[in-house]
């Protein structure tokens, strides 16, 4: 596993090839093996392969970036919010992780699950990137 930790990088260039369902299942299986308090597993993983849905997600992400930039004076963050080229999302198989906001430590649990997900993808020579915005 240490090899995957050292090898994992944020990748923004993808081949326009679908990740086989078997790999997607194994990647999500690794994610749900992450620890969570009382084994609540307060997460869901949505797999997006449809081009129209990927476009919609990309538009939502880009729109939120612009809104945060416009109103960033209201955000208590030192992390710069910059616009980035998100065109690579069109070629990627997206796995969108979500967590239950009313469950204690759900966000922390999801972070561990996403780390597992990305390490499993790396072990299968599948590139990944973790993207998000402050909440």
Secondary structure, DSSP 8 states (H G I E B T S, - for coil): -HHHHHH--B-----S----HHHHHHHHHHHHTS--GGG---EEEEEE--HHHHHHHHHHHHHHHHHHHHHGGGS---S-------GGGGTS-EEEEEE-TTSTTHHHHHHHHHHHHHHHHHHTT--B-------
